[in-house]
Amino acid sequence: MSKSEILYAHNGTHIIKLVGDIRLHTSKPLNDFYNHFLKGTKIEDLIIDTTEVEGIDSTGLGLLAQLAIAFMNHTNKKAALVCVSKSIYRILTAVHFDELFLIVNKPETPVGALESLAKHEEESETEMAQRALEAHRILASLSDANKKEFQPVVEFLEKELKGKS
């Protein structure tokens, strides 16, 4: 299994670079960035770089969608998403990311040194399940096809979380 990282740089333009397999257990930094973004960080331009992504699960996709929607609501424009892999591109378009992002196939030049967004904080199983639930709710809301695909996951996670409370 390859190393998974979520890297970040900014100098006017904010760049999030995803590396390796982006899964539930490695996606917390994306959620943290989203929460930071909601607290008033001024972001005028956002680029998500997936040039080194080997795989991404539905939780990672949902968190990216959540970030794209918040960015669009904040700026009235689409974030850019750099994708050079045909297989990753098929995944992105299958869940309608072409409606959320301006998908480009040319890597962007980094605007500064990329730093890891990971903070190495422990996270409970319940916190992970809540993050997965919210990510899947976002994916399900993007289209009727996504709703059919992801609503069963939403319902399952809701039951699981209700059983833990």
C-alpha positions as CSV (number, residue, x, y, z in Angstrom):
1,M,0.0,0.0,0.0
2,S,1.4,3.4,-0.9
3,K,1.8,6.3,1.4
4,S,-1.3,8.6,1.6
5,E,-0.9,12.3,2.2
6,I,-2.9,15.4,1.9
7,L,-0.6,18.4,1.2
8,Y,-1.3,22.1,1.2
9,A,0.2,25.3,0.0
10,H,-1.0,28.8,-0.6
11,N,0.1,32.1,-1.9
12,G,-3.1,33.7,-3.0
13,T,-4.2,30.5,-4.6
14,H,-4.8,27.6,-2.2
15,I,-3.7,24.2,-3.4
16,I,-4.6,20.9,-1.9
17,K,-2.6,18.0,-3.3
18,L,-3.8,14.5,-2.7
19,V,-1.3,11.7,-2.8
20,G,-1.8,7.9,-2.8
21,D,-5.1,6.3,-1.6
22,I,-7.5,8.8,-0.1
23,R,-9.8,6.8,2.2
24,L,-11.9,7.3,5.3
25,H,-8.9,6.8,7.6
26,T,-6.7,9.3,5.6
27,S,-9.3,11.9,4.8
28,K,-9.5,13.8,8.2
29,P,-7.2,16.6,7.0
30,L,-9.7,17.3,4.2
31,N,-12.5,17.6,6.8
32,D,-10.3,19.8,9.0
33,F,-9.5,22.1,6.0
34,Y,-13.2,22.4,5.2
35,N,-14.0,23.3,8.8
36,H,-11.2,25.9,8.8
37,F,-12.6,27.3,5.5
38,L,-16.0,27.7,7.1
39,K,-14.5,29.7,9.9
40,G,-13.9,32.6,7.6
41,T,-10.6,31.9,5.9
42,K,-10.7,34.0,2.7
43,I,-10.1,31.8,-0.2
44,E,-10.4,33.3,-3.7
45,D,-8.9,30.5,-5.7
46,L,-8.8,26.8,-4.9
47,I,-7.0,24.0,-6.8
48,I,-7.4,20.3,-5.9
49,D,-4.5,18.4,-7.4
50,T,-5.2,14.6,-7.9
51,T,-2.2,13.9,-10.2
52,E,-0.7,11.5,-7.6
53,V,-4.0,9.9,-6.4
54,E,-4.0,6.1,-6.9
55,G,-7.5,5.6,-5.5
56,I,-10.2,7.5,-3.6
57,D,-13.2,6.1,-1.8
58,S,-16.7,7.6,-1.5
59,T,-15.8,9.4,1.8
60,G,-12.9,11.2,0.1
61,L,-15.2,12.1,-2.8
62,G,-17.9,13.4,-0.5
63,L,-15.4,15.6,1.4
64,L,-14.1,17.0,-1.9
65,A,-17.7,17.7,-3.0
66,Q,-18.5,19.4,0.3
67,L,-15.4,21.6,-0.1
68,A,-16.3,22.4,-3.8
69,I,-19.9,23.4,-2.8
70,A,-18.7,25.6,0.0
71,F,-16.1,27.3,-2.3
72,M,-18.8,27.8,-5.0
73,N,-21.2,29.3,-2.5
74,H,-18.4,31.6,-1.2
75,T,-17.0,32.8,-4.5
76,N,-19.6,32.0,-7.2
77,K,-17.0,30.1,-9.1
78,K,-15.8,26.5,-9.5
79,A,-12.6,25.3,-7.9
80,A,-10.1,23.7,-10.3
81,L,-9.4,20.0,-10.0
82,V,-6.3,18.7,-11.8
83,C,-6.7,15.1,-12.9
84,V,-4.3,13.3,-15.3
85,S,-5.5,9.7,-14.6
86,K,-8.2,8.3,-16.9
87,S,-9.4,6.0,-14.2
88,I,-9.7,8.7,-11.6
89,Y,-11.4,11.0,-14.2
90,R,-14.0,8.3,-14.8
91,I,-14.7,8.1,-11.0
92,L,-15.0,11.9,-10.8
93,T,-17.4,12.2,-13.7
94,A,-19.4,9.2,-12.6
95,V,-20.3,11.1,-9.4
96,H,-20.9,14.4,-11.3
97,F,-17.8,16.2,-10.2
98,D,-17.7,17.9,-13.7
99,E,-20.6,19.9,-12.4
100,L,-18.8,21.0,-9.2
101,F,-15.3,21.5,-10.5
102,L,-13.5,22.8,-13.5
103,I,-11.6,19.6,-14.3
104,V,-8.3,20.2,-16.0
105,N,-5.6,17.7,-17.1
106,K,-2.5,19.8,-16.8
107,P,-0.6,19.8,-13.5
108,E,-0.4,23.2,-11.8
109,T,2.9,24.6,-10.7
110,P,3.0,24.7,-6.9
111,V,2.7,28.2,-5.5
112,G,4.9,27.4,-2.5
113,A,6.3,24.6,-0.4
114,L,3.7,21.9,0.1
115,E,3.1,21.0,3.8
116,S,1.2,18.1,5.2
117,L,-2.3,18.9,6.5
118,A,-2.2,15.9,8.8
119,K,-2.1,16.8,12.5
120,H,-1.7,13.2,13.8
121,E,-4.7,13.6,16.2
122,E,-6.5,10.5,17.3
123,E,-10.1,10.2,16.1
124,S,-12.8,8.1,17.6
125,E,-14.8,5.6,15.6
126,T,-17.9,7.7,16.1
127,E,-16.1,10.8,14.7
128,M,-15.0,8.8,11.6
129,A,-18.5,7.5,11.1
130,Q,-20.0,11.0,11.4
131,R,-17.5,12.2,8.8
132,A,-18.4,9.3,6.5
133,L,-22.1,10.0,6.9
134,E,-21.8,13.7,6.0
135,A,-19.6,12.9,3.0
136,H,-22.1,10.3,1.7
137,R,-25.1,12.7,2.3
138,I,-23.3,15.3,0.1
139,L,-22.6,12.7,-2.6
140,A,-26.2,11.5,-2.5
141,S,-27.4,15.1,-3.0
142,L,-25.5,15.7,-6.2
143,S,-27.8,13.7,-8.5
144,D,-30.6,11.1,-8.7
145,A,-28.0,8.5,-9.8
146,N,-25.8,9.3,-6.8
147,K,-28.9,9.2,-4.5
148,K,-29.7,5.7,-5.7
149,E,-26.0,4.7,-5.2
150,F,-25.3,6.3,-1.8
151,Q,-28.6,6.5,0.1
152,P,-28.2,2.9,1.4
153,V,-24.8,3.9,2.8
154,V,-26.4,7.0,4.4
155,E,-29.1,4.9,6.0
156,F,-26.7,2.3,7.3
157,L,-24.4,4.9,8.8
158,E,-27.4,6.7,10.4
159,K,-28.5,3.4,12.0
160,E,-24.9,2.7,13.2
161,L,-24.5,6.1,14.8
162,K,-28.0,6.0,16.4
163,G,-27.1,2.6,17.9
164,K,-23.9,4.1,19.5
165,S,-25.7,7.1,21.1
